[in-house]
Amino acid sequence: MNIGFDLDKVFIDYPPLVSPKLIDKLYKKKDNGGLLYRIPAYPEQVFRRISHFPLLRPAIKENLEFLRNIPKKNNKLYLISSRFKFLEKRTLKLVKRYDLDKVFDELYFNFGNQQPHEFKNDVIKRLRLNIYVDDDLSLLKHVAKYNVKTKFFWLNQDQIDKVISENIFAISKIKMIFNDKQ
C-alpha cells in the first residue's frame, strides 16, 4: 500500500502558545471562494523562520510512534510537505532531528513554491497513493476531486470522527487510518 502523510500537525506540532487559527490565517487567503495560499513577504518570512526553529516545533510523539510501527514489508511511506523554499533549511533540520528520513521511503517538499494544493495533488497522482493524511480539510477537498481512488484522512483537532465525503474521512487519531469501518 502507498501511504502519504503531511508533516505539520501530523508529525510536527505548531509552536507552543501560538494559536492554530492565527497560523492558518497567515498561510491561506480566499480569492473568489477558491483555495489559495500565499508566499509571505520577507519580514513575515523572518518571523516564520524563527517560529520554525526545531526547538519550537515539538514532535507529536504518538503519531511518530504509530508511523514507526507501520509494517514496511507491504507498505511504502511518503512524506509530502508543502512548505515553501524559504523554510527549506528549517524543514531539513526537523526531518533529521526526528529521523523522518529513515522512516519514509521518499520525501517530497514544495521547495519550488507551487500552490500547496497543486503541489500535493501532483505528488499524490504520481505516487498513486492509496491513503493520504493531512490536517488541512480545504486542501483535502481539492485533491480528493482529482484522486477518487485515494482514501483521504483529515486529522483534526476537534476530535471529530466521521465521513466527510465518499473518499474523505475525519479522524481524531492517526491510528484510525487502518480502521476497517472506512
LOKOL-73445 format. One record per atom (N, C-alpha, C): residue in three letters; x, y, z. Coordinates in pm, whole numbers, plus 32768, in hexadecimal, padded with zeros to 4 digits. Layout:
<nodes>
ALAXYZ...
</nodes>
This chain:
<nodes>
MET80547F8B8000MET800080008000MET8059807C8000ASN803480E07FB4ASN807B81607FB0ASN803381C2800AILE807A81F28071ILE803D824980D6ILE808D82CA80DFGLY8047833A80D2GLY808683BD80DBGLY805784098155PHE80B1845D8188PHE809484AC81FFPHE80C7853A81ECASP807B85998221ASP80A98622822FASP8109862682A6LEU814D869482BALEU81AD86A28328LEU817286ED83A0ASP814C876C8389ASP811E87C183F8ASP809487978429LYS8086879384ACLYS800D876B84F3LYS7FED86D784E0VAL8044868F849AVAL803985FD8490VAL80AB85BF84E1PHE812685EB84C9PHE819985BA8513PHE81E386278562ILE81D686A28534ILE821987138575ILE81AD8776859FASP81AF879E861DASP814887F78650ASP816B88898635TYR810788DF8642TYR811E896F863ATYR816A899B86B7PRO81A58A1086B3PRO81EC8A41872BPRO818A8A51879FPRO81BA8A388818PRO81648A4D888DPRO813A8ADF8897LEU80C68AF688CALEU808F8B7C88E3LEU806C8BCA8865VAL806B8B8887F1VAL80428BCB8776VAL7FC18B898748SER7F5C8BD98732SER7ED98BA6870BSER7EDE8B67867FPRO7EAA8AEC8670PRO7EA18AAF85EBPRO7E4F8B04858ALYS7DEA8B4A85BDLYS7D988BA08567LYS7DEA8C13852DLEU7E458C49857ELEU7E9D8CB3854ELEU7EF88C7F84DFILE7F318C0A84F4ILE7F898BD0848EILE7F3D8BB6840DASP7EC48B7E8418ASP7E748B6783A0ASP7E548BE98358LYS7E388C5183A4LYS7E198CD38369LYS7E938D0C831FLEU7F0A8CF58355LEU7F848D268314LEU7FA08CDA8293TYR7F7A8C5D828ATYR7F9E8C0B8218TYR7F3B8C1381A5LYS7EBA8C1A81C2LYS7E558C128159LYS7E168C9A813FLYS7DE58CA780C4LYS7D908D1980A6LYS7D228CE98048LYS7CB38D29804DLYS7C438D077FF5LYS7C448D697F81ASP7C2C8D337F0BASP7C248D867E94ASP7BAD8D547E44ASN7B408D9D7E48ASN7AC68D757E03ASN7A9A8CE87E2AGLY7AAC8CC47EA7GLY7A828C417ED5GLY7AE28BD27EB6GLY7B4E8BED7E6DGLY7BAF8B857E4AGLY7C168B737EB7LEU7C5C8B087EAELEU7CC38AE87F10LEU7D488B227EE0LEU7D808B7D7F2FLEU7E028BB87F10LEU7E558BC37F8ETYR7ED58BA97F80TYR7F348BBA7FEETYR7F928C287FC1ARG7FC98C6C8021ARG801F8CDB7FFAARG80AD8CC58029ILE81098CF07FD5ILE81958CF17FFCILE81AC8D778041PRO81D58D7580BEPRO81DE8DF28108PRO82508E4C80D9ALA82408ECB80F7ALA82A98F2E80DAALA831E8F16813ATYR838F8F53811CTYR840A8F3A8167TYR83FC8F4B81FFPRO83C08FB88231PRO83B98FC582C4PRO836F8F4F8306GLU83048F2282C8GLU82BB8EB082FFGLU830D8E2E82F1GLN835B8E238288GLN83B18DAD8278GLN84138DA382EDVAL84498E168318VAL84A58E16838AVAL845D8DE28406PHE83E48E158420PHE83958DE78492PHE837B8D508488ARG83558D228412ARG83378C948401ARG83B38C3C8412ARG84258C6B83E3ARG84A18C1E83F8ARG84BA8C0D848EILE84A48C7784D9ILE84B68C6F856AILE84518C0C85A5SER83D48C15857BSER836D8BBC85B2SER83808B2B8586HIS83D38B148522HIS83EF8A8C84F3HIS84758A578528PHE84B08A9F8586PHE852A8A6E85C6PHE850A89E78606PRO855E898285F2PRO853E88FA8621PRO851388EF86B3LEU854B893F870CLEU852389388799LEU8494896787AFLEU845F89B88753LEU83D689EA875ELEU837289918714ARG83A1892786D8ARG834A88CD868BARG8354884186C5PRO830E88278733PRO831887A38771PRO82D68736871DALA830986BF872CALA82CF864B86E8ALA824986288728ILE81F085F386D9ILE817585B9870CILE819685268720LYS81C385048798LYS8200848387B5LYS81A7840C8795GLU8127841587B6GLU80CA83A7879BGLU80C583878706ASN80C683EE86B3ASN80BF83DA8622ASN814283A485EALEU81B383D6861ELEU823483A185F1LEU8244830E8618GLU821682EC868DGLU821E825F86B8GLU81C88206865EPHE814F8235863FPHE80F981EA85E3PHE813E81D8855CLEU817782448528LEU81BB824084A7LEU822B81D884A7ARG827A81D7850FARG82EC817B8517ARG82C180EA8525ASN824480D3854CASN8212804B855BASN81C1801984E4ILE81B3806A847CILE8170803A8403ILE81CC7FD483C0PRO819A7F5D83A5PRO81F07EF78366PRO82257F2882DELYS82A77F1E82CBLYS82E67F4D824FLYS82DB7EE781DELYS82BF7E6A8201LYS82C07E00819CLYS825D7E1B812AASN81E47E3F814AASN817D7E5280E3ASN81547EE380D1ASN819D7F3F810DASN81787FCC8107ASN81ED802380DFLYS81D08087808DLYS823280EF806ELYS81FD816F80ADLEU825481B480F6LEU822D822C813FLEU826E82A78100TYR821B830F80EETYR8249838A80AETYR822684038104LEU8286845C8116LEU826E84DC8157LEU825B854380EAILE81EB858B80EFILE81CB85ED8088ILE81A8867180CESER820886CD80CFSER81F6874B8116SER81F687BE80B2SER8199881A80C6SER8190888B8069SER81D98907809CARG823588F580FAARG82838968812BARG82D089A880B7PHE82D48A2B80BBPHE83158A778051PHE83AD8A79805ELYS83F08AA47FF5LYS84828AA67FEALYS84C58AF1805EPHE848B8B5F808BPHE84CD8BAC80F4PHE84D98B5E8178LEU848E8AF08186LEU84978A9C81FDLEU84E98A1C81E6GLU852F8A168177GLU8578899B8155GLU85DA896F81C3LYS863289C981EFLYS869689A28254LYS8655897482D5ARG85F089BD8303ARG85A98998837FARG85648910836ETHR852888FC82FCTHR84E0887F82E2THR853F880982E2LEU85B08815829ELEU860F87A78298LEU864C878A8321LYS865C87F18374LYS868C87DB83FDLYS8625878C844FLEU85A687AC843ELEU853D87628484LEU853886D18457VAL854686BC83D6VAL8545863483A0VAL85B685E183DELYS862B861A83E6LYS869D85D58425LYS868985C384BAARG8659862B84FCARG86478627858EARG85ED85B385B9TYR8583859B856BTYR85238532858FTYR853584B2853AASP85A684A984F4ASP85C8843284A3ASP855E840E843DLEU85178471840ALEU84AF845583A8LEU84E984218325ASP8564844A8307ASP85A6841A828EASP85C383848295LYS85C2834B830DLYS85DA82BB831ELYS8559826B8321VAL84E982AE8336VAL8468826A8340VAL8420826782BAPHE842482D78272PHE83DD82E081F3PHE843182A88181ASP83EA826C8121ASP842D823A80A9ASP845A82AD8050GLU840883178049GLU842B838D7FFBGLU83F08409803DLEU8433847A8029LEU840884FA8060LEU83F1855B7FEDTYR838085A37FF3TYR835E86057F8CTYR8342868B7FD1PHE838686F37FA3PHE837487787FDBPHE835687DB7F6BASN830A88407F8BASN82E088A67F2BASN834589197F25PHE83C488F77F15PHE842A895E7F11PHE842B89AA7E8DGLY83D289847E31GLY83C089CF7DB4GLY83538A397DC0ASN83178A447E38ASN82B38AAB7E56ASN82348AA57E01GLN82068A2C7DE1GLN81848A1D7DA1GLN81178A3B7E07GLN809E8A4F7DD7GLN802D8A537E32GLN802789CB7E78PRO801B89C67EFDPRO802089477F46PRO7FBD88DD7F15HIS7F4289057EF7HIS7EDF88A37ECAHIS7F03886A7E40GLU7F4088BA7DEBGLU7F6B888A7D68GLU7FE5882F7D75PHE804388577DCAPHE80BA88057DE3PHE8092877A7E16LYS803E87797E7ELYS801786F97EB9LYS7FC486A67E58ASN7F6E86E57E0CASN7F20869C7DA9ASN7F7B86577D44ASP7FE0869D7D13ASP803F86637CB3ASP808885EA7CEEVAL80B685F77D6AVAL8102858A7DA9VAL80A685137DC5ILE8030852C7DF8ILE7FD184C07E17ILE7FAF84727D98LYS7F9684B87D2CLYS7F7984767CABLYS7FEF84227C7DARG8065845D7C7FARG80DD84197C4EARG80FB83997C9ELEU80E983A07D21LEU8107832D7D77LEU809582C87D7DARG802282EE7D48ARG7FAB82977D4DARG7F9182687DDCLEU7F8482C97E36LEU7F7282A97EC3LEU7EED82647EDCASN7EF082037F36ASN7E7681C37F66ASN7E3982147FD7ILE7E91824F802AILE7E68829B80A0ILE7EBD831980A8TYR7E7C838980D0TYR7EC5840380EBTYR7E8984458167VAL7EE0847481C4VAL7EB684B18242VAL7EE885418247ASP7E8E859F8268ASP7EB1862C826FASP7E56866F82D5ASP7E8086E48306ASP7E2D872E8366ASP7DE0879F8324ASP7DED87B182A2ASP7DB08821825AASP7D3887EE820ALEU7CC088018240LEU7C4887CE8200LEU7C2D88108179SER7C448891816CSER7C3088D580EBSER7C888897807FLEU7D03887D80A1LEU7D60883F8043LEU7D3087B3801ELEU7D0587658082LEU7CD686DD8068LEU7C5D86DB800CLYS7C0187388021LYS7B8B873E7FCALYS7BB487587F39HIS7C1A87A97F28HIS7C4A87C57EA0HIS7C8A87497E61VAL7CEA870B7EA6VAL7D32869B7E68VAL7CDA861E7E5CALA7C7686107EB2ALA7C1E859B7EACALA7BCF85977E29LYS7BB0860C7DF1LYS7B6786127D73LYS7BB685D57D00TYR7C3B85DC7D09TYR7C9185AF7C9CTYR7CD085267CB6ASN7CB984EF7D2BASN7CF4846F7D52ASN7C87841A7D95VAL7C2583F27D47VAL7BAD83B27D80VAL7BC883277DB9LYS7C3482E87D93LYS7C5382637DC9LYS7CA482697E4ATHR7CD182DF7E70THR7D1F82F07EE9THR7CC2830A7F5FLYS7CE082CC7FD1LYS7C9982EB804DLYS7CE5835B8092PHE7C9D83C880AEPHE7CD9843B80F0PHE7CA984408180PHE7D06845D81D9PHE7CE584678267PHE7D0A84F28298TRP7CA5853782CCTRP7CB885BB8308TRP7CD085A6839CLEU7D4B85BC83C8LEU7D7085B38454LEU7D4C86388493ASN7CE5863784E8ASN7CAE86B4851BASN7CBF86C385B1GLN7CC0873E85DEGLN7CD1875E866CGLN7C4E875886B9ASP7BE087518672ASP7B5E875A86B2ASP7B2986D586E4GLN7B7A866C86D8GLN7B5385E78707GLN7AD685B586BFILE7ACA85D58640ILE7A5885AA85F0ILE7A818532859CASP7A3684C685A6ASP7A4D84508553ASP79CE843B8500LYS79D78456847ELYS79618446842ALYS798A84438397VAL792B841F8343VAL793F842082B3VAL791D84AD8282ILE797A84E98237ILE7965856F8200ILE792C85658173SER7967850C8124SER793784F3809CSER79598462807AGLU7942843E8000GLU795883B37FD7GLU79E683837FF1ASN7A4983DB7FE7ASN7AD383B07FFDASN7B2184088060ILE7AD9845480B4ILE7B1984A3811EILE7AD9847D81A4PHE7B30845B8202PHE7B0384318286PHE7B47848682F0ALA7AF984B9834FALA7B30850583BFALA7B5984A4842BILE7BD484B2845CILE7C05845C84C8ILE7C4584B28533SER7C3D848485AESER7C7A84CD861CSER7CFF84908646LYS7D198416861BLYS7D9683D0863ALYS7DCC839385B8ILE7E4C839F85A4ILE7E89836F8528ILE7E7B82D88516LYS7E75828E8583LYS7E6A81FC8579LYS7DE781D18537MET7D89822C852BMET7D07820A84EFMET7D0E81F88457ILE7D8082148419ILE7D8982008388ILE7D7E816C8364PHE7D97811583C2PHE7D8B808683A8PHE7D0A804C83E1ASN7CAC80A38404ASN7C2B80778437ASN7BD8804383C2ASP7BA37FCB83CCASP7B597F8E835EASP7AD07FCD8343LYS7AA280288398LYS7A1E80638385LYS7A1A80C58312GLN7A8D80FA82E5GLN7A8D81598277GLN7A86811081F4
</nodes>
